[in-house]
Amino acid sequence: GFSLNLKLRQSSLIKSFRRYSSRTLSEEYRRNEVKARVFSVLKDLGNLSKDTSLEETTSLKETFKFDEESLLSLTMALEEEFLIELQEDKVGLFETPQEAIDHLCQREDAR
């Protein structure tokens, strides 16, 4: 009765937790992968060495001195890296790597 019911509830909770934690880990893994690839693209465009430290909050315009043409190059490089098309209204809207990473993580078609 009660003991069996409690064990079933515990089992159900454990399964729910495992599903949640594995989803969270896979989302975190994907974000880290996207971040690494965005940083690699930025370093290539900015002619920075691979060991240059970047932050997600780095200002693209201030730190990299990106103008509209540079932001367009960044957009094209990200499209090529992730095999997607970014809408024209997204071009130049990324002010920090974090904004690009967040957008790419939300895109299910980004590879």
Backbone torsions as a table, in degrees:
resi	resn	phi	psi	omega
1	GLY	NA	-98.4	-174.0
2	PHE	-63.1	-43.8	-178.3
3	SER	-62.9	-44.2	179.4
4	LEU	-64.4	-43.3	178.8
5	ASN	-60.3	-42.1	179.5
6	LEU	-64.6	-42.3	178.9
7	LYS	-64.2	-39.1	178.1
8	LEU	-64.6	-40.7	179.0
9	ARG	-66.2	-41.8	178.1
10	GLN	-62.2	-44.9	179.5
11	SER	-59.5	-43.7	179.2
12	SER	-63.9	-42.9	178.4
13	LEU	-63.8	-41.8	179.4
14	ILE	-63.6	-43.5	178.2
15	LYS	-62.6	-42.2	178.9
16	SER	-62.6	-43.1	179.9
17	PHE	-63.5	-43.3	179.9
18	ARG	-62.3	-42.5	177.9
19	ARG	-62.1	-45.0	-179.2
20	TYR	-63.8	-47.8	-175.7
21	SER	-67.9	-36.3	178.8
22	SER	-70.1	-36.2	176.7
23	ARG	-65.7	-42.6	179.5
24	THR	-63.2	-42.5	178.9
25	LEU	-65.0	-40.8	-179.8
26	SER	-68.8	-35.9	175.9
27	GLU	-64.9	-41.3	178.7
28	GLU	-65.8	-41.0	177.7
29	TYR	-61.8	-45.8	179.9
30	ARG	-61.8	-43.1	179.6
31	ARG	-61.7	-42.7	179.2
32	ASN	-64.3	-38.3	177.9
33	GLU	-65.3	-47.2	179.0
34	VAL	-60.6	-44.6	179.7
35	LYS	-58.1	-46.8	-179.3
36	ALA	-61.1	-41.0	-178.9
37	ARG	-71.3	-39.2	176.7
38	VAL	-63.5	-45.3	179.0
39	PHE	-61.7	-38.4	178.5
40	SER	-63.2	-44.3	177.5
41	VAL	-61.2	-45.4	-179.9
42	LEU	-61.6	-42.7	-179.8
43	LYS	-64.9	-38.8	177.0
44	ASP	-64.4	-46.6	-179.2
45	LEU	-67.1	-35.3	-178.2
46	GLY	-89.4	5.7	-177.5
47	ASN	51.8	44.9	179.1
48	LEU	-100.9	152.0	177.1
49	SER	-69.7	156.9	-177.1
50	LYS	-62.3	-26.4	-178.4
51	ASP	-94.2	8.8	174.6
52	THR	-66.7	133.1	-178.9
53	SER	-82.9	130.7	175.5
54	LEU	-124.3	153.5	175.3
55	GLU	-116.3	155.3	177.7
56	GLU	-64.4	-24.8	-176.4
57	THR	-95.2	6.2	178.4
58	THR	-58.9	131.9	178.2
59	SER	-77.7	122.2	-179.5
60	LEU	-65.9	-39.3	-177.7
61	LYS	-74.2	-41.3	-177.7
62	GLU	-79.3	-48.1	-176.2
63	THR	-73.8	-45.2	-176.9
64	PHE	-94.7	-7.7	-176.2
65	LYS	56.7	38.0	-180.0
66	PHE	-72.4	129.2	172.0
67	ASP	-102.1	-171.1	-177.6
68	GLU	-60.3	-39.9	180.0
69	GLU	-65.6	-40.5	178.6
70	SER	-66.3	-39.4	178.5
71	LEU	-66.6	-34.9	175.8
72	LEU	-66.1	-41.2	176.5
73	SER	-62.2	-40.5	177.6
74	LEU	-61.8	-45.8	179.9
75	THR	-59.3	-45.8	-179.6
76	MET	-65.1	-39.0	178.6
77	ALA	-65.9	-39.6	177.7
78	LEU	-67.4	-39.1	176.8
79	GLU	-60.5	-42.8	-179.8
80	GLU	-68.8	-42.5	-178.6
81	GLU	-64.4	-40.7	-174.7
82	PHE	-103.4	4.2	177.9
83	LEU	54.0	48.2	179.1
84	ILE	-135.8	170.3	170.5
85	GLU	-113.2	129.9	175.5
86	LEU	-95.2	136.1	179.8
87	GLN	-62.4	148.2	-178.6
88	GLU	-59.0	-28.7	179.7
89	ASP	-73.5	-12.2	176.6
90	LYS	-89.3	-18.7	-177.9
91	VAL	-62.1	124.6	177.1
92	GLY	81.6	-0.8	-179.8
93	LEU	-83.6	-15.9	180.0
94	PHE	-79.3	111.0	179.0
95	GLU	-93.3	-19.9	179.8
96	THR	-137.8	159.4	174.0
97	PRO	-57.6	-34.9	-179.1
98	GLN	-58.0	-40.7	-180.0
99	GLU	-65.4	-39.5	177.8
100	ALA	-67.3	-44.3	-180.0
101	ILE	-61.1	-47.2	179.5
102	ASP	-59.0	-45.0	-179.1
103	HIS	-63.6	-45.4	-178.4
104	LEU	-67.3	-33.7	177.6
105	CYS	-67.2	-30.0	179.8
106	GLN	-79.3	-19.7	-179.0
107	ARG	-82.3	111.6	179.6
108	GLU	-70.3	-21.4	-179.3
109	ASP	-85.4	-5.2	178.3
110	ALA	-73.4	129.6	-178.2
111	ARG	-107.1	NA	NA
